[in-house]
């Protein structure tokens, strides 16, 4: 958490598993970016940008075929 306070940009690079974030990444986000650390009670991280870089094992066309693209599109 101390290292996060020192940066202004965070880039998450992750593989897509079952058409969403990995459970490990979701758990990390839930534990680290919580109330009283990153927001609330006057706390605010100095992060200006967050970038999400998903790595997919299929084509965009195949994700779109069954609507799985809706989970990962901004």
PDB file as gemmi writes it, atoms N, CA and C in Angstrom:
CRYST1    1.000    1.000    1.000  90.00  90.00  90.00 P 1                      
ATOM      1  N   UNK A   1       0.817  -1.189   0.000  1.00  0.00           N  
ATOM      2  CA  UNK A   1       0.000   0.000   0.000  1.00  0.00           C  
ATOM      3  C   UNK A   1       0.865   1.259   0.000  1.00  0.00           C  
ATOM      4  N   UNK A   2       2.002   1.164   0.635  1.00  0.00           N  
ATOM      5  CA  UNK A   2       2.913   2.300   0.640  1.00  0.00           C  
ATOM      6  C   UNK A   2       3.421   2.632  -0.748  1.00  0.00           C  
ATOM      7  N   UNK A   3       3.684   1.604  -1.546  1.00  0.00           N  
ATOM      8  CA  UNK A   3       4.145   1.833  -2.922  1.00  0.00           C  
ATOM      9  C   UNK A   3       3.047   2.451  -3.765  1.00  0.00           C  
ATOM     10  N   UNK A   4       1.809   2.091  -3.519  1.00  0.00           N  
ATOM     11  CA  UNK A   4       0.698   2.653  -4.287  1.00  0.00           C  
ATOM     12  C   UNK A   4       0.537   4.142  -4.006  1.00  0.00           C  
ATOM     13  N   UNK A   5       0.796   4.557  -2.789  1.00  0.00           N  
ATOM     14  CA  UNK A   5       0.669   5.974  -2.433  1.00  0.00           C  
ATOM     15  C   UNK A   5       1.687   6.854  -3.142  1.00  0.00           C  
ATOM     16  N   UNK A   6       2.772   6.257  -3.641  1.00  0.00           N  
ATOM     17  CA  UNK A   6       3.844   7.035  -4.253  1.00  0.00           C  
ATOM     18  C   UNK A   6       3.706   7.216  -5.763  1.00  0.00           C  
ATOM     19  N   UNK A   7       2.762   6.537  -6.401  1.00  0.00           N  
ATOM     20  CA  UNK A   7       2.641   6.617  -7.859  1.00  0.00           C  
ATOM     21  C   UNK A   7       1.408   7.411  -8.255  1.00  0.00           C  
ATOM     22  N   UNK A   8       1.380   7.863  -9.522  1.00  0.00           N  
ATOM     23  CA  UNK A   8       0.195   8.562 -10.004  1.00  0.00           C  
ATOM     24  C   UNK A   8      -0.508   7.811 -11.136  1.00  0.00           C  
ATOM     25  N   UNK A   9       0.032   6.676 -11.556  1.00  0.00           N  
ATOM     26  CA  UNK A   9      -0.586   5.849 -12.588  1.00  0.00           C  
ATOM     27  C   UNK A   9      -0.437   4.383 -12.209  1.00  0.00           C  
ATOM     28  N   UNK A  10      -1.501   3.627 -12.403  1.00  0.00           N  
ATOM     29  CA  UNK A  10      -1.466   2.192 -12.159  1.00  0.00           C  
ATOM     30  C   UNK A  10      -1.930   1.484 -13.422  1.00  0.00           C  
ATOM     31  N   UNK A  11      -1.194   0.449 -13.815  1.00  0.00           N  
ATOM     32  CA  UNK A  11      -1.558  -0.357 -14.978  1.00  0.00           C  
ATOM     33  C   UNK A  11      -1.766  -1.795 -14.510  1.00  0.00           C  
ATOM     34  N   UNK A  12      -2.959  -2.315 -14.742  1.00  0.00           N  
ATOM     35  CA  UNK A  12      -3.273  -3.698 -14.422  1.00  0.00           C  
ATOM     36  C   UNK A  12      -3.199  -4.519 -15.702  1.00  0.00           C  
ATOM     37  N   UNK A  13      -2.301  -5.476 -15.757  1.00  0.00           N  
ATOM     38  CA  UNK A  13      -2.179  -6.387 -16.888  1.00  0.00           C  
ATOM     39  C   UNK A  13      -2.613  -7.754 -16.382  1.00  0.00           C  
ATOM     40  N   UNK A  14      -3.626  -8.325 -17.021  1.00  0.00           N  
ATOM     41  CA  UNK A  14      -4.192  -9.573 -16.525  1.00  0.00           C  
ATOM     42  C   UNK A  14      -4.765 -10.388 -17.673  1.00  0.00           C  
ATOM     43  N   UNK A  15      -4.856 -11.670 -17.469  1.00  0.00           N  
ATOM     44  CA  UNK A  15      -5.494 -12.521 -18.467  1.00  0.00           C  
ATOM     45  C   UNK A  15      -6.984 -12.630 -18.138  1.00  0.00           C  
ATOM     46  N   UNK A  16      -7.768 -12.817 -19.163  1.00  0.00           N  
ATOM     47  CA  UNK A  16      -9.204 -12.975 -18.983  1.00  0.00           C  
ATOM     48  C   UNK A  16      -9.478 -14.447 -18.730  1.00  0.00           C  
ATOM     49  N   UNK A  17     -10.183 -14.720 -17.652  1.00  0.00           N  
ATOM     50  CA  UNK A  17     -10.507 -16.087 -17.281  1.00  0.00           C  
ATOM     51  C   UNK A  17     -12.004 -16.167 -17.047  1.00  0.00           C  
ATOM     52  N   UNK A  18     -12.667 -17.004 -17.761  1.00  0.00           N  
ATOM     53  CA  UNK A  18     -14.130 -17.121 -17.717  1.00  0.00           C  
ATOM     54  C   UNK A  18     -14.780 -15.770 -17.961  1.00  0.00           C  
ATOM     55  N   UNK A  19     -14.241 -15.055 -18.931  1.00  0.00           N  
ATOM     56  CA  UNK A  19     -14.821 -13.821 -19.450  1.00  0.00           C  
ATOM     57  C   UNK A  19     -14.850 -12.681 -18.436  1.00  0.00           C  
ATOM     58  N   UNK A  20     -13.935 -12.662 -17.505  1.00  0.00           N  
ATOM     59  CA  UNK A  20     -13.882 -11.604 -16.509  1.00  0.00           C  
ATOM     60  C   UNK A  20     -12.475 -11.530 -15.896  1.00  0.00           C  
ATOM     61  N   UNK A  21     -12.325 -10.733 -14.857  1.00  0.00           N  
ATOM     62  CA  UNK A  21     -11.063 -10.641 -14.128  1.00  0.00           C  
ATOM     63  C   UNK A  21     -10.752 -11.959 -13.430  1.00  0.00           C  
ATOM     64  N   UNK A  22      -9.500 -12.199 -13.208  1.00  0.00           N  
ATOM     65  CA  UNK A  22      -9.121 -13.337 -12.375  1.00  0.00           C  
ATOM     66  C   UNK A  22      -9.580 -13.086 -10.944  1.00  0.00           C  
ATOM     67  N   UNK A  23      -9.965 -14.129 -10.256  1.00  0.00           N  
ATOM     68  CA  UNK A  23     -10.417 -13.985  -8.872  1.00  0.00           C  
ATOM     69  C   UNK A  23      -9.323 -13.390  -7.994  1.00  0.00           C  
ATOM     70  N   UNK A  24      -8.078 -13.728  -8.272  1.00  0.00           N  
ATOM     71  CA  UNK A  24      -6.966 -13.204  -7.483  1.00  0.00           C  
ATOM     72  C   UNK A  24      -6.860 -11.683  -7.644  1.00  0.00           C  
ATOM     73  N   UNK A  25      -7.040 -11.184  -8.865  1.00  0.00           N  
ATOM     74  CA  UNK A  25      -6.982  -9.740  -9.103  1.00  0.00           C  
ATOM     75  C   UNK A  25      -8.173  -9.051  -8.442  1.00  0.00           C  
ATOM     76  N   UNK A  26      -9.349  -9.632  -8.553  1.00  0.00           N  
ATOM     77  CA  UNK A  26     -10.521  -9.049  -7.903  1.00  0.00           C  
ATOM     78  C   UNK A  26     -10.324  -8.993  -6.390  1.00  0.00           C  
ATOM     79  N   UNK A  27      -9.781 -10.043  -5.803  1.00  0.00           N  
ATOM     80  CA  UNK A  27      -9.500 -10.045  -4.373  1.00  0.00           C  
ATOM     81  C   UNK A  27      -8.503  -8.971  -3.984  1.00  0.00           C  
ATOM     82  N   UNK A  28      -7.479  -8.780  -4.820  1.00  0.00           N  
ATOM     83  CA  UNK A  28      -6.478  -7.737  -4.566  1.00  0.00           C  
ATOM     84  C   UNK A  28      -7.134  -6.355  -4.580  1.00  0.00           C  
ATOM     85  N   UNK A  29      -7.950  -6.105  -5.583  1.00  0.00           N  
ATOM     86  CA  UNK A  29      -8.631  -4.809  -5.687  1.00  0.00           C  
ATOM     87  C   UNK A  29      -9.541  -4.589  -4.480  1.00  0.00           C  
ATOM     88  N   UNK A  30     -10.270  -5.618  -4.081  1.00  0.00           N  
ATOM     89  CA  UNK A  30     -11.163  -5.496  -2.930  1.00  0.00           C  
ATOM     90  C   UNK A  30     -10.402  -5.216  -1.635  1.00  0.00           C  
ATOM     91  N   UNK A  31      -9.237  -5.819  -1.481  1.00  0.00           N  
ATOM     92  CA  UNK A  31      -8.469  -5.635  -0.242  1.00  0.00           C  
ATOM     93  C   UNK A  31      -7.697  -4.319  -0.217  1.00  0.00           C  
ATOM     94  N   UNK A  32      -7.150  -3.909  -1.344  1.00  0.00           N  
ATOM     95  CA  UNK A  32      -6.279  -2.733  -1.356  1.00  0.00           C  
ATOM     96  C   UNK A  32      -7.056  -1.431  -1.534  1.00  0.00           C  
ATOM     97  N   UNK A  33      -7.950  -1.407  -2.491  1.00  0.00           N  
ATOM     98  CA  UNK A  33      -8.674  -0.168  -2.772  1.00  0.00           C  
ATOM     99  C   UNK A  33      -9.969  -0.137  -1.968  1.00  0.00           C  
ATOM    100  N   UNK A  34      -9.834  -0.020  -0.664  1.00  0.00           N  
ATOM    101  CA  UNK A  34     -10.984  -0.054   0.217  1.00  0.00           C  
ATOM    102  C   UNK A  34     -11.199   1.296   0.904  1.00  0.00           C  
ATOM    103  N   UNK A  35     -12.319   1.397   1.592  1.00  0.00           N  
ATOM    104  CA  UNK A  35     -12.670   2.609   2.334  1.00  0.00           C  
ATOM    105  C   UNK A  35     -11.596   2.888   3.380  1.00  0.00           C  
ATOM    106  N   UNK A  36     -11.286   4.123   3.585  1.00  0.00           N  
ATOM    107  CA  UNK A  36     -10.259   4.620   4.507  1.00  0.00           C  
ATOM    108  C   UNK A  36      -8.837   4.515   3.959  1.00  0.00           C  
ATOM    109  N   UNK A  37      -8.628   3.805   2.872  1.00  0.00           N  
ATOM    110  CA  UNK A  37      -7.287   3.829   2.259  1.00  0.00           C  
ATOM    111  C   UNK A  37      -7.314   4.661   0.990  1.00  0.00           C  
ATOM    112  N   UNK A  38      -8.180   4.319   0.069  1.00  0.00           N  
ATOM    113  CA  UNK A  38      -8.173   5.024  -1.207  1.00  0.00           C  
ATOM    114  C   UNK A  38      -9.293   6.049  -1.332  1.00  0.00           C  
ATOM    115  N   UNK A  39     -10.280   5.984  -0.479  1.00  0.00           N  
ATOM    116  CA  UNK A  39     -11.363   6.977  -0.505  1.00  0.00           C  
ATOM    117  C   UNK A  39     -12.039   6.998   0.865  1.00  0.00           C  
ATOM    118  N   UNK A  40     -12.817   8.041   1.107  1.00  0.00           N  
ATOM    119  CA  UNK A  40     -13.557   8.164   2.363  1.00  0.00           C  
ATOM    120  C   UNK A  40     -12.756   8.852   3.449  1.00  0.00           C  
ATOM    121  N   UNK A  41     -13.448   9.520   4.343  1.00  0.00           N  
ATOM    122  CA  UNK A  41     -12.834  10.219   5.489  1.00  0.00           C  
ATOM    123  C   UNK A  41     -11.681  11.133   5.077  1.00  0.00           C  
ATOM    124  N   UNK A  42     -11.817  11.778   3.951  1.00  0.00           N  
ATOM    125  CA  UNK A  42     -10.794  12.723   3.505  1.00  0.00           C  
ATOM    126  C   UNK A  42      -9.593  12.096   2.820  1.00  0.00           C  
ATOM    127  N   UNK A  43      -9.539  10.775   2.727  1.00  0.00           N  
ATOM    128  CA  UNK A  43      -8.427  10.098   2.048  1.00  0.00           C  
ATOM    129  C   UNK A  43      -8.678  10.056   0.551  1.00  0.00           C  
ATOM    130  N   UNK A  44      -7.637  10.292  -0.214  1.00  0.00           N  
ATOM    131  CA  UNK A  44      -7.728  10.165  -1.666  1.00  0.00           C  
ATOM    132  C   UNK A  44      -6.340   9.841  -2.185  1.00  0.00           C  
ATOM    133  N   UNK A  45      -6.245   8.773  -2.962  1.00  0.00           N  
ATOM    134  CA  UNK A  45      -4.949   8.408  -3.538  1.00  0.00           C  
ATOM    135  C   UNK A  45      -4.569   9.400  -4.625  1.00  0.00           C  
ATOM    136  N   UNK A  46      -3.280   9.623  -4.834  1.00  0.00           N  
ATOM    137  CA  UNK A  46      -2.830  10.567  -5.861  1.00  0.00           C  
ATOM    138  C   UNK A  46      -2.794   9.960  -7.263  1.00  0.00           C  
ATOM    139  N   UNK A  47      -3.653   8.988  -7.513  1.00  0.00           N  
ATOM    140  CA  UNK A  47      -3.645   8.293  -8.804  1.00  0.00           C  
ATOM    141  C   UNK A  47      -4.472   9.075  -9.808  1.00  0.00           C  
ATOM    142  N   UNK A  48      -3.842   9.461 -10.904  1.00  0.00           N  
ATOM    143  CA  UNK A  48      -4.530  10.202 -11.952  1.00  0.00           C  
ATOM    144  C   UNK A  48      -5.078   9.283 -13.037  1.00  0.00           C  
ATOM    145  N   UNK A  49      -4.408   8.153 -13.256  1.00  0.00           N  
ATOM    146  CA  UNK A  49      -4.808   7.264 -14.339  1.00  0.00           C  
ATOM    147  C   UNK A  49      -4.745   5.809 -13.878  1.00  0.00           C  
ATOM    148  N   UNK A  50      -5.740   5.045 -14.288  1.00  0.00           N  
ATOM    149  CA  UNK A  50      -5.701   3.593 -14.128  1.00  0.00           C  
ATOM    150  C   UNK A  50      -5.965   3.004 -15.499  1.00  0.00           C  
ATOM    151  N   UNK A  51      -5.103   2.126 -15.936  1.00  0.00           N  
ATOM    152  CA  UNK A  51      -5.245   1.476 -17.237  1.00  0.00           C  
ATOM    153  C   UNK A  51      -5.444  -0.018 -17.032  1.00  0.00           C  
ATOM    154  N   UNK A  52      -6.350  -0.593 -17.795  1.00  0.00           N  
ATOM    155  CA  UNK A  52      -6.647  -2.026 -17.744  1.00  0.00           C  
ATOM    156  C   UNK A  52      -6.183  -2.642 -19.050  1.00  0.00           C  
ATOM    157  N   UNK A  53      -5.288  -3.620 -18.979  1.00  0.00           N  
ATOM    158  CA  UNK A  53      -4.761  -4.286 -20.171  1.00  0.00           C  
ATOM    159  C   UNK A  53      -5.096  -5.776 -20.072  1.00  0.00           C  
ATOM    160  N   UNK A  54      -6.257  -6.177 -20.603  1.00  0.00           N  
ATOM    161  CA  UNK A  54      -6.622  -7.596 -20.558  1.00  0.00           C  
ATOM    162  C   UNK A  54      -5.944  -8.372 -21.682  1.00  0.00           C  
ATOM    163  N   UNK A  55      -5.552  -9.581 -21.395  1.00  0.00           N  
ATOM    164  CA  UNK A  55      -4.963 -10.460 -22.403  1.00  0.00           C  
ATOM    165  C   UNK A  55      -5.966 -11.582 -22.646  1.00  0.00           C  
ATOM    166  N   UNK A  56      -6.456 -11.647 -23.874  1.00  0.00           N  
ATOM    167  CA  UNK A  56      -7.504 -12.613 -24.210  1.00  0.00           C  
ATOM    168  C   UNK A  56      -6.934 -13.743 -25.042  1.00  0.00           C  
ATOM    169  N   UNK A  57      -7.498 -14.916 -24.853  1.00  0.00           N  
ATOM    170  CA  UNK A  57      -7.052 -16.084 -25.599  1.00  0.00           C  
ATOM    171  C   UNK A  57      -7.937 -16.398 -26.787  1.00  0.00           C  
ATOM    172  N   UNK A  58      -8.736 -15.425 -27.201  1.00  0.00           N  
ATOM    173  CA  UNK A  58      -9.644 -15.628 -28.318  1.00  0.00           C  
ATOM    174  C   UNK A  58      -9.782 -14.328 -29.099  1.00  0.00           C  
ATOM    175  N   UNK A  59     -10.450 -14.386 -30.216  1.00  0.00           N  
ATOM    176  CA  UNK A  59     -10.632 -13.185 -31.027  1.00  0.00           C  
ATOM    177  C   UNK A  59     -11.828 -12.385 -30.526  1.00  0.00           C  
ATOM    178  N   UNK A  60     -11.875 -11.123 -30.913  1.00  0.00           N  
ATOM    179  CA  UNK A  60     -12.999 -10.256 -30.553  1.00  0.00           C  
ATOM    180  C   UNK A  60     -14.308 -10.816 -31.105  1.00  0.00           C  
ATOM    181  N   UNK A  61     -14.248 -11.372 -32.305  1.00  0.00           N  
ATOM    182  CA  UNK A  61     -15.440 -11.923 -32.951  1.00  0.00           C  
ATOM    183  C   UNK A  61     -16.034 -13.073 -32.124  1.00  0.00           C  
ATOM    184  N   UNK A  62     -15.180 -13.938 -31.612  1.00  0.00           N  
ATOM    185  CA  UNK A  62     -15.669 -15.074 -30.823  1.00  0.00           C  
ATOM    186  C   UNK A  62     -16.223 -14.628 -29.471  1.00  0.00           C  
ATOM    187  N   UNK A  63     -15.641 -13.589 -28.874  1.00  0.00           N  
ATOM    188  CA  UNK A  63     -16.190 -13.065 -27.623  1.00  0.00           C  
ATOM    189  C   UNK A  63     -17.552 -12.421 -27.870  1.00  0.00           C  
ATOM    190  N   UNK A  64     -17.684 -11.745 -28.997  1.00  0.00           N  
ATOM    191  CA  UNK A  64     -18.926 -11.052 -29.326  1.00  0.00           C  
ATOM    192  C   UNK A  64     -20.058 -12.020 -29.647  1.00  0.00           C  
ATOM    193  N   UNK A  65     -19.731 -13.184 -30.175  1.00  0.00           N  
ATOM    194  CA  UNK A  65     -20.731 -14.164 -30.622  1.00  0.00           C  
ATOM    195  C   UNK A  65     -21.753 -14.487 -29.533  1.00  0.00           C  
ATOM    196  N   UNK A  66     -21.321 -14.645 -28.316  1.00  0.00           N  
ATOM    197  CA  UNK A  66     -22.218 -15.002 -27.214  1.00  0.00           C  
ATOM    198  C   UNK A  66     -22.405 -13.872 -26.195  1.00  0.00           C  
ATOM    199  N   UNK A  67     -21.922 -12.687 -26.529  1.00  0.00           N  
ATOM    200  CA  UNK A  67     -22.110 -11.528 -25.640  1.00  0.00           C  
ATOM    201  C   UNK A  67     -21.098 -11.423 -24.525  1.00  0.00           C  
ATOM    202  N   UNK A  68     -20.023 -12.219 -24.598  1.00  0.00           N  
ATOM    203  CA  UNK A  68     -19.010 -12.165 -23.545  1.00  0.00           C  
ATOM    204  C   UNK A  68     -18.212 -10.865 -23.585  1.00  0.00           C  
ATOM    205  N   UNK A  69     -18.228 -10.198 -24.725  1.00  0.00           N  
ATOM    206  CA  UNK A  69     -17.497  -8.939 -24.851  1.00  0.00           C  
ATOM    207  C   UNK A  69     -18.068  -7.853 -23.944  1.00  0.00           C  
ATOM    208  N   UNK A  70     -19.320  -7.976 -23.547  1.00  0.00           N  
ATOM    209  CA  UNK A  70     -19.944  -6.968 -22.702  1.00  0.00           C  
ATOM    210  C   UNK A  70     -19.299  -6.893 -21.323  1.00  0.00           C  
ATOM    211  N   UNK A  71     -18.705  -7.988 -20.878  1.00  0.00           N  
ATOM    212  CA  UNK A  71     -18.027  -8.002 -19.579  1.00  0.00           C  
ATOM    213  C   UNK A  71     -16.704  -7.269 -19.593  1.00  0.00           C  
ATOM    214  N   UNK A  72     -16.090  -7.152 -20.758  1.00  0.00           N  
ATOM    215  CA  UNK A  72     -14.738  -6.602 -20.794  1.00  0.00           C  
ATOM    216  C   UNK A  72     -14.616  -5.297 -21.573  1.00  0.00           C  
ATOM    217  N   UNK A  73     -15.670  -4.851 -22.191  1.00  0.00           N  
ATOM    218  CA  UNK A  73     -15.638  -3.569 -22.905  1.00  0.00           C  
ATOM    219  C   UNK A  73     -15.829  -2.430 -21.913  1.00  0.00           C  
ATOM    220  N   UNK A  74     -15.196  -1.278 -22.165  1.00  0.00           N  
ATOM    221  CA  UNK A  74     -15.373  -0.138 -21.237  1.00  0.00           C  
ATOM    222  C   UNK A  74     -16.764   0.449 -21.312  1.00  0.00           C  
TER     223      UNK A  74                                                      
END                                                                             
